[in-house]
Amino acid sequence: MAFDIEKMNKLPAEARFFDTNVIWYFPNRWVVRWLYPLPVTPTQVTFASLLVGLVSVGCYMIESDVGLMWGAIFLYGKIFLDNVDGNLARVRGETSRMGRFLDSLTDFIICFLVYLVLAMRLVNETGDSWYWFLGGFALLSCLLHCSYFVFYLVNYTSVVGSYLCNRAEESIKEEDSEAYESGELSTLVYYMQWCHVFLYGWQDKAVEYSDRVSRRLAFGRNYKTLSTGDWYADKAFLTLISPLCLCTNNMAIVVFSLMGEVVQGFLFVVVIGNAYLFGLQVWKILKSRKEPVPRM
């Protein structure tokens, strides 16, 4: 089968918006093209990203500027590979629910360990236990930002009718249990979904609640009668929230690590990231009050 770069995209051409995360991993199209004819699976690339991420964690444990530098370099490698696996799967037509959950679980493991080790470095260097709280808050903020972006992206792809491996709400539904019991859903995927819900469920619920409140503030008591396509199909909004993706949050840690300013990296995620998210949601509400959300 001939390589078709168009298949890398989650959305058809007419429905695409500018995703700012492409800035960080624009060379991946050439890597995907190179991997396409090779006997390398997307799952293997995901495991490679996990290994590179663990090397990053190991480097961050070296309490020196050299450790910070190599930790940042390998963390960028993890970010890059984390995008390659999905693109390779789409080009080959091998997207799956297993790949979806494996990718998200890998992201959580590496994020948790990176923030943990960086917080530990700060505590060891300064003797100030307050950095445990800062690191923890930065991690929670990072995960919440990611869930926020994914929520609106997945709802948009649902409206468009593409990339249906993801759901905006991944809780175990009755149809999932029935599919598992009938053998249509593998044991591995079923329990990976349980792990995903355990690790990400609170963020998903928080974002879903925030979205419901926002629609009510924007459209009043009749918000439930509004077509979801009208609310989720705002390409300008999707472009503006794309920096909240996990990729950009981790790139902030990479950049500040290279500068030797881990504290500022945490503060950037917590203060700038949360203020940006809140400001965008207020802007979306006010914009929708003035005029309908543009239809596709």
PAVOSE-870006 format. One record per atom (N, C-alpha, C): chain; atom name; x, y, z. Coordinates in steps of 0.02 Angstrom, whole numbers, plus 50000, padded with zeros to 5 digits. Layout:
% PAVOSE-870006
 chaine atome     X     Y     Z
      A    CA     X     Y     Z
...
//
This chain:
% PAVOSE-870006
 chaine atome     X     Y     Z
      A     N 50042 49940 50000
      A    CA 50000 50000 50000
      A     C 50044 50063 50000
      A     N 50029 50110 49956
      A    CA 50070 50170 49950
      A     C 50060 50215 50011
      A     N 50113 50249 50030
      A    CA 50111 50294 50087
      A     C 50067 50355 50070
      A     N 50019 50370 50112
      A    CA 49975 50428 50102
      A     C 49978 50471 50164
      A     N 50014 50526 50160
      A    CA 50025 50569 50218
      A     C 49960 50600 50244
      A     N 49910 50605 50200
      A    CA 49847 50634 50221
      A     C 49814 50592 50277
      A     N 49828 50529 50279
      A    CA 49797 50485 50328
      A     C 49824 50498 50399
      A     N 49878 50535 50404
      A    CA 49905 50552 50470
      A     C 49856 50596 50509
      A     N 49815 50634 50475
      A    CA 49772 50683 50507
      A     C 49711 50650 50539
      A     N 49692 50675 50597
      A    CA 49633 50650 50632
      A     C 49569 50676 50600
      A     N 49575 50731 50562
      A    CA 49516 50764 50535
      A     C 49521 50770 50459
      A     N 49464 50770 50424
      A    CA 49466 50783 50351
      A     C 49488 50855 50339
      A     N 49512 50868 50279
      A    CA 49542 50933 50263
      A     C 49497 50992 50279
      A     N 49432 50986 50264
      A    CA 49386 51042 50273
      A     C 49371 51056 50347
      A     N 49386 51009 50390
      A    CA 49370 51016 50461
      A     C 49430 51033 50505
      A     N 49489 51039 50475
      A    CA 49549 51048 50514
      A     C 49556 51120 50541
      A     N 49591 51124 50597
      A    CA 49609 51189 50626
      A     C 49684 51187 50641
      A     N 49713 51245 50654
      A    CA 49785 51247 50667
      A     C 49799 51225 50739
      A     N 49833 51169 50745
      A    CA 49852 51142 50810
      A     C 49924 51166 50824
      A     N 49932 51208 50875
      A    CA 49998 51238 50888
      A     C 50050 51186 50908
      A     N 50028 51126 50928
      A    CA 50076 51075 50949
      A     C 50118 51051 50890
      A     N 50096 51064 50829
      A    CA 50135 51042 50771
      A     C 50203 51077 50769
      A     N 50208 51134 50804
      A    CA 50271 51170 50808
      A     C 50325 51126 50840
      A     N 50306 51086 50890
      A    CA 50355 51048 50927
      A     C 50375 50984 50892
      A     N 50331 50957 50849
      A    CA 50348 50892 50819
      A     C 50338 50891 50743
      A     N 50350 50948 50711
      A    CA 50339 50950 50638
      A     C 50381 50900 50598
      A     N 50442 50878 50622
      A    CA 50480 50830 50581
      A     C 50451 50759 50581
      A     N 50397 50747 50620
      A    CA 50374 50678 50627
      A     C 50348 50649 50562
      A     N 50327 50692 50515
      A    CA 50302 50664 50451
      A     C 50356 50626 50414
      A     N 50418 50650 50421
      A    CA 50474 50615 50388
      A     C 50491 50551 50425
      A     N 50485 50551 50491
      A    CA 50498 50490 50530
      A     C 50444 50438 50515
      A     N 50381 50460 50511
      A    CA 50327 50413 50496
      A     C 50336 50384 50426
      A     N 50355 50426 50379
      A    CA 50367 50402 50310
      A     C 50423 50350 50310
      A     N 50475 50361 50352
      A    CA 50531 50314 50355
      A     C 50510 50248 50388
      A     N 50468 50252 50440
      A    CA 50447 50192 50476
      A     C 50393 50152 50439
      A     N 50356 50186 50395
      A    CA 50298 50155 50363
      A     C 50312 50087 50332
      A     N 50365 50078 50292
      A    CA 50376 50012 50261
      A     C 50413 49963 50307
      A     N 50434 49985 50365
      A    CA 50473 49943 50410
      A     C 50428 49901 50454
      A     N 50452 49844 50479
      A    CA 50412 49801 50524
      A     C 50411 49828 50596
      A     N 50393 49891 50602
      A    CA 50389 49924 50668
      A     C 50316 49942 50679
      A     N 50288 49920 50734
      A    CA 50217 49933 50747
      A     C 50209 49997 50788
      A     N 50151 50029 50785
      A    CA 50137 50087 50827
      A     C 50144 50071 50902
      A     N 50125 50011 50922
      A    CA 50132 49992 50992
      A     C 50205 49990 51013
      A     N 50249 49967 50969
      A    CA 50320 49967 50984
      A     C 50347 50038 50991
      A     N 50321 50083 50950
      A    CA 50342 50153 50956
      A     C 50319 50182 51023
      A     N 50258 50163 51044
      A    CA 50233 50186 51109
      A     C 50277 50161 51166
      A     N 50297 50098 51163
      A    CA 50342 50071 51214
      A     C 50410 50106 51211
      A     N 50433 50123 51151
      A    CA 50496 50160 51145
      A     C 50490 50228 51178
      A     N 50432 50261 51170
      A    CA 50422 50325 51202
      A     C 50422 50318 51278
      A     N 50395 50262 51303
      A    CA 50396 50249 51375
      A     C 50468 50241 51399
      A     N 50508 50203 51363
      A    CA 50577 50192 51382
      A     C 50617 50257 51381
      A     N 50607 50297 51328
      A    CA 50642 50362 51324
      A     C 50620 50407 51382
      A     N 50556 50405 51398
      A    CA 50532 50444 51454
      A     C 50563 50422 51520
      A     N 50572 50357 51529
      A    CA 50603 50332 51590
      A     C 50677 50351 51593
      A     N 50710 50354 51536
      A    CA 50779 50378 51535
      A     C 50781 50451 51556
      A     N 50731 50490 51533
      A    CA 50726 50560 51553
      A     C 50720 50566 51628
      A     N 50677 50525 51658
      A    CA 50668 50525 51731
      A     C 50734 50509 51766
      A     N 50769 50458 51740
      A    CA 50834 50440 51769
      A     C 50884 50498 51765
      A     N 50885 50533 51709
      A    CA 50931 50590 51703
      A     C 50912 50646 51751
      A     N 50848 50659 51759
      A    CA 50825 50711 51805
      A     C 50844 50695 51877
      A     N 50855 50631 51892
      A    CA 50875 50612 51960
      A     C 50947 50630 51975
      A     N 50986 50645 51923
      A    CA 51056 50666 51932
      A     C 51055 50740 51951
      A     N 51072 50755 52011
      A    CA 51065 50824 52036
      A     C 51122 50868 52013
      A     N 51120 50886 51950
      A    CA 51169 50931 51920
      A     C 51137 50963 51859
      A     N 51170 51015 51833
      A    CA 51145 51046 51772
      A     C 51146 50999 51713
      A     N 51195 50954 51713
      A    CA 51199 50904 51659
      A     C 51139 50857 51662
      A     N 51118 50838 51722
      A    CA 51059 50796 51730
      A     C 50997 50830 51704
      A     N 50990 50896 51719
      A    CA 50933 50934 51693
      A     C 50934 50936 51617
      A     N 50993 50948 51589
      A    CA 50999 50953 51516
      A     C 50978 50888 51481
      A     N 51006 50832 51504
      A    CA 50991 50769 51472
      A     C 50919 50746 51487
      A     N 50895 50763 51546
      A    CA 50826 50748 51562
      A     C 50779 50783 51513
      A     N 50794 50847 51499
      A    CA 50754 50886 51452
      A     C 50758 50857 51381
      A     N 50818 50838 51360
      A    CA 50827 50811 51293
      A     C 50788 50746 51284
      A     N 50792 50701 51332
      A    CA 50755 50638 51326
      A     C 50680 50648 51335
      A     N 50661 50698 51375
      A    CA 50589 50712 51381
      A     C 50562 50736 51315
      A     N 50601 50777 51279
      A    CA 50578 50797 51212
      A     C 50573 50736 51166
      A     N 50620 50689 51173
      A    CA 50616 50628 51133
      A     C 50552 50590 51147
      A     N 50532 50588 51210
      A    CA 50469 50555 51228
      A     C 50410 50591 51196
      A     N 50410 50658 51198
      A    CA 50357 50698 51169
      A     C 50352 50683 51094
      A     N 50409 50680 51061
      A    CA 50410 50670 50989
      A     C 50383 50601 50971
      A     N 50407 50549 51005
      A    CA 50384 50481 50990
      A     C 50311 50472 51007
      A     N 50288 50509 51057
      A    CA 50218 50505 51078
      A     C 50171 50527 51022
      A     N 50196 50568 50977
      A    CA 50155 50588 50920
      A     C 50165 50542 50860
      A     N 50225 50515 50854
      A    CA 50240 50471 50797
      A     C 50196 50408 50799
      A     N 50185 50379 50859
      A    CA 50148 50316 50861
      A     C 50077 50324 50835
      A     N 50042 50378 50854
      A    CA 49974 50389 50830
      A     C 49972 50402 50755
      A     N 50019 50442 50731
      A    CA 50021 50457 50659
      A     C 50035 50394 50618
      A     N 50080 50352 50643
      A    CA 50096 50290 50608
      A     C 50035 50244 50607
      A     N 49999 50241 50663
      A    CA 49939 50199 50666
      A     C 49886 50223 50617
      A     N 49876 50289 50612
      A    CA 49825 50315 50566
      A     C 49845 50303 50493
      A     N 49908 50313 50477
      A    CA 49930 50302 50408
      A     C 49920 50230 50387
      A     N 49932 50184 50433
      A    CA 49925 50113 50418
      A     C 49854 50087 50428
      A     N 49810 50129 50455
      A    CA 49743 50106 50469
      A     C 49741 50058 50528
      A     N 49785 50068 50577
      A    CA 49790 50022 50634
      A     C 49770 50054 50700
      A     N 49730 50107 50698
      A    CA 49708 50138 50760
      A     C 49663 50090 50798
      A     N 49666 50092 50864
      A    CA 49627 50046 50905
      A     C 49617 50075 50974
      A     N 49568 50046 51009
      A    CA 49556 50066 51078
      A     C 49615 50048 51122
      A     N 49648 49993 51108
      A    CA 49706 49974 51148
      A     C 49762 50027 51141
      A     N 49774 50048 51080
      A    CA 49824 50099 51069
      A     C 49807 50164 51103
      A     N 49742 50181 51103
      A    CA 49719 50242 51135
      A     C 49734 50240 51210
      A     N 49719 50183 51244
      A    CA 49729 50179 51316
      A     C 49803 50171 51333
      A     N 49840 50133 51293
      A    CA 49911 50124 51305
      A     C 49947 50191 51302
      A     N 49929 50232 51254
      A    CA 49959 50298 51246
      A     C 49945 50342 51308
      A     N 49882 50343 51330
      A    CA 49864 50386 51386
      A     C 49896 50362 51451
      A     N 49900 50296 51461
      A    CA 49931 50270 51522
      A     C 50006 50283 51522
      A     N 50038 50278 51464
      A    CA 50109 50295 51459
      A     C 50121 50369 51476
      A     N 50078 50412 51451
      A    CA 50083 50483 51465
      A     C 50079 50496 51540
      A     N 50031 50463 51573
      A    CA 50023 50474 51645
      A     C 50085 50452 51683
      A     N 50110 50393 51668
      A    CA 50168 50366 51703
      A     C 50227 50413 51699
      A     N 50243 50437 51639
      A    CA 50301 50480 51630
      A     C 50290 50548 51662
      A     N 50231 50577 51652
      A    CA 50217 50642 51683
      A     C 50223 50638 51759
      A     N 50192 50588 51788
      A    CA 50194 50580 51860
      A     C 50267 50575 51885
      A     N 50307 50533 51852
      A    CA 50376 50523 51874
      A     C 50419 50585 51863
      A     N 50409 50619 51807
      A    CA 50449 50680 51793
      A     C 50435 50734 51845
      A     N 50371 50747 51858
      A    CA 50354 50799 51907
      A     C 50376 50778 51977
      A     N 50370 50713 51993
      A    CA 50392 50688 52058
      A     C 50467 50699 52069
      A     N 50506 50679 52019
      A    CA 50579 50684 52025
      A     C 50602 50757 52026
      A     N 50571 50800 51986
      A    CA 50590 50870 51986
      A     C 50572 50903 52053
      A     N 50514 50885 52081
      A    CA 50497 50912 52147
      A     C 50546 50887 52199
      A     N 50566 50824 52194
      A    CA 50615 50796 52241
      A     C 50682 50832 52236
      A     N 50702 50848 52175
      A    CA 50765 50886 52165
      A     C 50762 50953 52202
      A     N 50706 50988 52193
      A    CA 50700 51053 52224
      A     C 50701 51048 52300
      A     N 50668 50998 52327
      A    CA 50667 50989 52400
      A     C 50737 50973 52425
      A     N 50773 50929 52389
      A    CA 50840 50911 52410
      A     C 50889 50970 52405
      A     N 50879 51011 52352
      A    CA 50925 51067 52342
      A     C 50913 51124 52391
      A     N 50850 51134 52411
      A    CA 50833 51192 52453
      A     C 50815 51173 52525
      A     N 50795 51110 52536
      A    CA 50772 51091 52602
      A     C 50702 51116 52617
      A     N 50669 51143 52567
      A    CA 50602 51172 52576
      A     C 50549 51123 52551
      A     N 50510 51095 52597
      A    CA 50460 51045 52578
      A     C 50402 51075 52539
      A     N 50398 51142 52536
      A    CA 50344 51174 52498
      A     C 50345 51153 52425
      A     N 50404 51134 52399
      A    CA 50409 51116 52329
      A     C 50372 51051 52313
      A     N 50359 51009 52365
      A    CA 50317 50951 52352
      A     C 50247 50973 52331
      A     N 50221 51024 52365
      A    CA 50154 51050 52349
      A     C 50154 51084 52281
      A     N 50205 51122 52266
      A    CA 50209 51155 52201
      A     C 50212 51104 52145
      A     N 50255 51054 52153
      A    CA 50260 51002 52102
      A     C 50195 50963 52093
      A     N 50162 50948 52149
      A    CA 50098 50912 52145
      A     C 50045 50953 52111
      A     N 50042 51018 52128
      A    CA 49992 51061 52097
      A     C 50007 51070 52023
      A     N 50071 51074 52005
      A    CA 50090 51079 51934
      A     C 50069 51017 51896
      A     N 50078 50958 51926
      A    CA 50058 50896 51893
      A     C 49983 50893 51883
      A     N 49945 50910 51936
      A    CA 49872 50910 51930
      A     C 49849 50959 51878
      A     N 49881 51018 51875
      A    CA 49863 51069 51825
      A     C 49877 51043 51755
      A     N 49935 51012 51746
      A    CA 49954 50984 51681
      A     C 49903 50933 51657
      A     N 49883 50888 51701
      A    CA 49834 50836 51683
      A     C 49766 50866 51667
      A     N 49747 50917 51706
      A    CA 49683 50949 51695
      A     C 49682 50986 51627
      A     N 49738 51020 51611
      A    CA 49743 51055 51547
      A     C 49735 51006 51490
      A     N 49769 50949 51496
      A    CA 49766 50898 51444
      A     C 49695 50872 51435
      A     N 49661 50857 51491
      A    CA 49592 50833 51487
      A     C 49546 50884 51456
      A     N 49558 50948 51471
      A    CA 49518 51003 51444
      A     C 49524 51004 51368
      A     N 49586 51002 51343
      A    CA 49597 51002 51270
      A     C 49566 50940 51238
      A     N 49579 50882 51267
      A    CA 49554 50819 51238
      A     C 49478 50818 51237
      A     N 49446 50844 51289
      A    CA 49373 50845 51292
      A     C 49343 50881 51232
      A     N 49368 50941 51219
      A    CA 49340 50980 51163
      A     C 49362 50952 51095
      A     N 49422 50925 51091
      A    CA 49444 50895 51029
      A     C 49403 50833 51012
      A     N 49391 50790 51061
      A    CA 49354 50728 51049
      A     C 49281 50744 51032
      A     N 49252 50793 51066
      A    CA 49184 50812 51048
      A     C 49180 50840 50977
      A     N 49232 50876 50958
      A    CA 49234 50903 50889
      A     C 49241 50846 50838
      A     N 49285 50799 50851
      A    CA 49294 50743 50804
      A     C 49230 50701 50801
      A     N 49192 50698 50856
      A    CA 49129 50663 50855
      A     C 49078 50698 50810
      A     N 49078 50765 50813
      A    CA 49034 50804 50770
      A     C 49053 50793 50696
      A     N 49118 50793 50683
      A    CA 49142 50784 50615
      A     C 49132 50712 50592
      A     N 49135 50665 50639
      A    CA 49127 50594 50622
      A     C 49191 50560 50605
      A     N 49247 50583 50635
      A    CA 49312 50552 50621
      A     C 49347 50537 50687
      A     N 49396 50493 50684
      A    CA 49438 50475 50741
      A     C 49396 50457 50801
      A     N 49358 50402 50795
      A    CA 49310 50383 50846
      A     C 49338 50334 50897
      A     N 49404 50325 50899
      A    CA 49434 50280 50950
      A     C 49430 50312 51019
      A     N 49426 50378 51022
      A    CA 49422 50413 51086
      A     C 49349 50432 51101
      A     N 49334 50434 51165
      A    CA 49270 50459 51188
      A     C 49283 50518 51235
      A     N 49237 50565 51236
      A    CA 49244 50621 51282
      A     C 49237 50598 51354
      A     N 49199 50544 51365
      A    CA 49189 50518 51432
      A     C 49200 50442 51429
      A     N 49255 50420 51461
      A    CA 49278 50351 51452
      A     C 49257 50305 51508
      A     N 49206 50322 51547
      A    CA 49185 50277 51601
      A     C 49159 50211 51572
      A     N 49163 50159 51613
      A    CA 49141 50093 51592
      A     C 49065 50093 51586
      A     N 49040 50086 51525
      A    CA 48969 50086 51513
      A     C 48943 50014 51510
      A     N 48877 50008 51510
      A    CA 48847 49941 51507
      A     C 48867 49904 51444
      A     N 48871 49942 51388
      A    CA 48890 49909 51326
      A     C 48963 49884 51327
      A     N 49006 49918 51366
      A    CA 49075 49895 51374
      A     C 49077 49829 51412
      A     N 49039 49826 51467
      A    CA 49037 49764 51506
      A     C 49008 49707 51466
      A     N 48956 49722 51427
      A    CA 48925 49670 51386
      A     C 48973 49646 51332
      A     N 49010 49693 51302
      A    CA 49058 49674 51251
      A     C 49114 49632 51280
      A     N 49134 49648 51342
      A    CA 49186 49609 51376
      A     C 49162 49539 51391
      A     N 49101 49534 51417
      A    CA 49073 49468 51434
      A     C 49061 49424 51373
      A     N 49046 49456 51317
      A    CA 49034 49417 51256
      A     C 49098 49401 51217
      A     N 49153 49430 51239
      A    CA 49217 49417 51206
      A     C 49233 49465 51150
      A     N 49189 49513 51137
      A    CA 49202 49563 51085
      A     C 49256 49613 51106
      A     N 49261 49623 51171
      A    CA 49311 49668 51199
      A     C 49361 49627 51239
      A     N 49425 49633 51222
      A    CA 49476 49591 51254
      A     C 49484 49610 51327
      A     N 49509 49562 51366
      A    CA 49521 49574 51437
      A     C 49571 49630 51447
      A     N 49624 49631 51405
      A    CA 49676 49682 51411
      A     C 49646 49752 51402
      A     N 49608 49762 51349
      A    CA 49580 49828 51334
      A     C 49530 49848 51389
      A     N 49491 49799 51413
      A    CA 49440 49813 51464
      A     C 49473 49839 51528
      A     N 49527 49807 51550
      A    CA 49560 49828 51611
      A     C 49603 49890 51601
      A     N 49627 49900 51540
      A    CA 49662 49963 51525
      A     C 49613 50021 51530
      A     N 49551 50009 51508
      A    CA 49500 50061 51514
      A     C 49486 50076 51587
      A     N 49483 50024 51629
      A    CA 49473 50035 51701
      A     C 49530 50077 51730
      A     N 49591 50062 51710
      A    CA 49649 50101 51734
      A     C 49644 50173 51711
      A     N 49623 50183 51649
      A    CA 49616 50251 51622
      A     C 49565 50290 51663
      A     N 49508 50258 51678
      A    CA 49456 50292 51716
      A     C 49482 50309 51786
      A     N 49519 50263 51817
      A    CA 49546 50275 51884
      A     C 49594 50334 51885
      A     N 49636 50340 51833
      A    CA 49688 50392 51832
      A     C 49663 50459 51805
      A     N 49617 50456 51757
      A    CA 49596 50518 51724
      A     C 49523 50537 51738
      A     N 49487 50493 51773
      A    CA 49415 50504 51781
      A     C 49397 50570 51813
      A     N 49435 50591 51864
      A    CA 49417 50653 51900
      A     C 49424 50713 51854
      A     N 49477 50715 51812
      A    CA 49485 50771 51766
      A     C 49429 50773 51715
      A     N 49412 50715 51688
      A    CA 49359 50712 51638
      A     C 49293 50736 51667
      A     N 49278 50715 51729
      A    CA 49216 50737 51761
      A     C 49217 50812 51774
      A     N 49275 50838 51795
      A    CA 49281 50909 51810
      A     C 49271 50951 51747
      A     N 49302 50929 51691
      A    CA 49296 50966 51629
      A     C 49224 50961 51602
      A     N 49194 50902 51607
      A    CA 49125 50893 51584
      A     C 49078 50939 51623
      A     N 49088 50943 51689
      A    CA 49046 50987 51731
      A     C 49058 51060 51712
      A     N 49121 51079 51703
      A    CA 49137 51148 51683
      A     C 49104 51166 51617
      A     N 49105 51118 51570
      A    CA 49075 51131 51505
      A     C 49000 51139 51510
      A     N 48968 51098 51552
      A    CA 48896 51103 51561
      A     C 48876 51171 51592
      A     N 48915 51193 51642
      A    CA 48902 51258 51673
      A     C 48914 51314 51623
      A     N 48965 51308 51582
      A    CA 48981 51359 51533
      A     C 48926 51366 51481
      A     N 48899 51309 51458
      A    CA 48844 51312 51410
      A     C 48781 51344 51440
      A     N 48770 51330 51504
      A    CA 48712 51361 51536
      A     C 48723 51437 51543
      A     N 48783 51458 51561
      A    CA 48798 51530 51566
      A     C 48793 51564 51499
      A     N 48811 51528 51446
      A    CA 48810 51558 51380
      A     C 48740 51561 51349
      A     N 48700 51510 51362
      A    CA 48636 51504 51327
      A     C 48575 51501 51373
      A     N 48585 51506 51438
      A    CA 48529 51506 51484
      A     C 48501 51437 51496
      A     N 48440 51435 51523
      A    CA 48411 51371 51543
      A     C 48396 51325 51484
      A     N 48393 51354 51424
      A    CA 48378 51313 51365
      A     C 48441 51284 51332
      A     N 48496 51284 51369
      A    CA 48559 51262 51338
      A     C 48556 51190 51314
      A     N 48514 51149 51346
      A    CA 48510 51078 51326
      A     C 48480 51069 51257
      A     N 48443 51119 51233
      A    CA 48412 51113 51167
      A     C 48460 51134 51111
      A     N 48517 51163 51130
      A    CA 48566 51184 51080
      A     C 48600 51124 51050
      A     N 48608 51124 50984
      A    CA 48645 51070 50952
      A     C 48718 51071 50976
      A     N 48743 51014 50997
      A    CA 48812 51011 51021
      A     C 48861 51030 50966
      A     N 48841 51020 50904
      A    CA 48885 51039 50848
      A     C 48898 51114 50847
      A     N 48848 51153 50866
      A    CA 48856 51226 50868
      A     C 48907 51247 50920
      A     N 48908 51212 50975
      A    CA 48952 51231 51031
      A     C 49024 51206 51021
      A     N 49032 51146 50994
      A    CA 49097 51114 50990
      A     C 49134 51126 50923
      A     N 49102 51159 50875
      A    CA 49132 51165 50809
      A     C 49167 51232 50798
      A     N 49188 51264 50851
      A    CA 49223 51329 50846
      A     C 49298 51317 50835
      A     N 49320 51323 50774
      A    CA 49390 51308 50757
      A     C 49438 51357 50789
      A     N 49418 51421 50795
      A    CA 49461 51470 50827
      A     C 49474 51451 50900
      A     N 49422 51429 50934
      A    CA 49429 51407 51004
      A     C 49474 51347 51008
      A     N 49466 51299 50963
      A    CA 49508 51239 50964
      A     C 49582 51256 50953
      A     N 49595 51304 50909
      A    CA 49664 51325 50899
      A     C 49692 51357 50962
      A     N 49652 51398 50995
      A    CA 49675 51434 51055
      A     C 49687 51387 51114
      A     N 49648 51333 51118
      A    CA 49658 51287 51175
      A     C 49712 51235 51160
      A     N 49735 51229 51099
      A    CA 49784 51177 51082
      A     C 49849 51183 51122
      A     N 49871 51245 51143
      A    CA 49932 51247 51185
      A     C 49923 51214 51253
      A     N 49861 51199 51273
      A    CA 49850 51167 51338
      A     C 49861 51092 51334
      A     N 49874 51066 51274
      A    CA 49886 50995 51266
      A     C 49946 50973 51307
      A     N 49949 50909 51322
      A    CA 50005 50881 51361
      A     C 50072 50896 51329
      A     N 50074 50896 51263
      A    CA 50136 50909 51227
      A     C 50165 50976 51246
      A     N 50126 51030 51244
      A    CA 50151 51096 51259
      A     C 50168 51103 51333
      A     N 50128 51074 51377
      A    CA 50144 51075 51448
      A     C 50213 51044 51461
      A     N 50225 50986 51430
      A    CA 50290 50953 51439
      A     C 50346 50992 51405
      A     N 50331 51025 51350
      A    CA 50382 51066 51318
      A     C 50402 51125 51363
      A     N 50355 51150 51402
      A    CA 50372 51203 51450
      A     C 50423 51177 51500
      A     N 50413 51115 51523
      A    CA 50461 51085 51570
      A     C 50528 51075 51536
      A     N 50528 51055 51473
      A    CA 50590 51046 51435
      A     C 50628 51112 51432
      A     N 50594 51165 51411
      A    CA 50627 51230 51402
      A     C 50654 51257 51468
      A     N 50614 51255 51520
      A    CA 50636 51282 51584
      A     C 50690 51238 51615
      A     N 50689 51173 51601
      A    CA 50743 51129 51624
      A     C 50809 51148 51592
      A     N 50808 51161 51527
      A    CA 50868 51182 51491
      A     C 50894 51248 51518
      A     N 50850 51290 51542
      A    CA 50869 51354 51571
      A     C 50891 51347 51644
      A     N 50881 51287 51672
      A    CA 50898 51276 51742
      A     C 50849 51309 51790
      A     N 50788 51320 51767
      A    CA 50737 51356 51807
      A     C 50675 51312 51816
      A     N 50682 51258 51853
      A    CA 50627 51211 51862
      A     C 50568 51244 51899
      A     N 50584 51286 51949
      A    CA 50530 51319 51987
      A     C 50488 51361 51940
      A     N 50521 51399 51897
      A    CA 50484 51441 51849
      A     C 50442 51398 51802
      A     N 50468 51338 51786
      A    CA 50430 51293 51744
      A     C 50365 51271 51777
      A     N 50371 51253 51841
      A    CA 50311 51234 51879
      A     C 50262 51293 51884
      A     N 50289 51351 51898
      A    CA 50246 51410 51905
      A     C 50213 51428 51838
      A     N 50248 51417 51784
      A    CA 50220 51430 51718
      A     C 50159 51386 51706
      A     N 50166 51322 51722
      A    CA 50110 51275 51712
      A     C 50051 51294 51757
      A     N 50067 51310 51821
      A    CA 50014 51324 51869
      A     C 49981 51391 51857
      A     N 50021 51444 51854
      A    CA 49993 51512 51851
      A     C 49971 51530 51780
      A     N 50017 51527 51733
      A    CA 50001 51547 51664
      A     C 49952 51498 51633
      A     N 49963 51433 51643
      A    CA 49919 51383 51613
      A     C 49848 51388 51638
      A     N 49839 51392 51704
      A    CA 49771 51395 51732
      A     C 49737 51461 51716
      A     N 49774 51516 51717
      A    CA 49745 51581 51700
      A     C 49723 51581 51626
      A     N 49764 51551 51584
      A    CA 49748 51548 51512
      A     C 49685 51506 51501
      A     N 49681 51448 51535
      A    CA 49622 51405 51528
      A     C 49559 51442 51551
      A     N 49562 51473 51609
      A    CA 49505 51509 51636
      A     C 49484 51566 51589
      A     N 49534 51603 51565
      A    CA 49519 51659 51520
      A     C 49486 51636 51455
      A     N 49509 51581 51428
      A    CA 49479 51555 51366
      A     C 49407 51533 51376
      A     N 49393 51502 51434
      A    CA 49325 51480 51446
      A     C 49278 51539 51454
      A     N 49301 51591 51489
      A    CA 49261 51652 51496
      A     C 49249 51684 51427
      A     N 49301 51686 51386
      A    CA 49296 51714 51319
      A     C 49246 51675 51277
      A     N 49247 51609 51283
      A    CA 49200 51567 51244
      A     C 49128 51581 51265
      A     N 49117 51589 51329
      A    CA 49049 51603 51354
      A     C 49025 51671 51329
      A     N 49067 51722 51336
      A    CA 49047 51789 51315
      A     C 49037 51793 51239
      A     N 49080 51758 51202
      A    CA 49074 51758 51129
      A     C 49009 51724 51108
      A     N 48990 51670 51141
      A    CA 48929 51634 51123
      A     C 48867 51673 51142
      A     N 48872 51716 51193
      A    CA 48815 51757 51211
      A     C 48800 51809 51157
      A     N 48853 51833 51124
      A    CA 48845 51886 51075
      A     C 48821 51859 51007
      A     N 48848 51801 50990
      A    CA 48831 51773 50924
      A     C 48835 51698 50926
      A     N 48798 51662 50884
      A    CA 48799 51589 50883
      A     C 48870 51564 50867
      A     N 48887 51507 50895
      A    CA 48950 51475 50876
      A     C 48946 51456 50803
      A     N 48998 51471 50762
      A    CA 48994 51456 50691
      A     C 48984 51382 50677
      A     N 48941 51368 50628
      A    CA 48930 51298 50607
      A     C 48983 51278 50558
      A     N 48994 51213 50552
      A    CA 49043 51188 50503
      A     C 49014 51191 50433
//
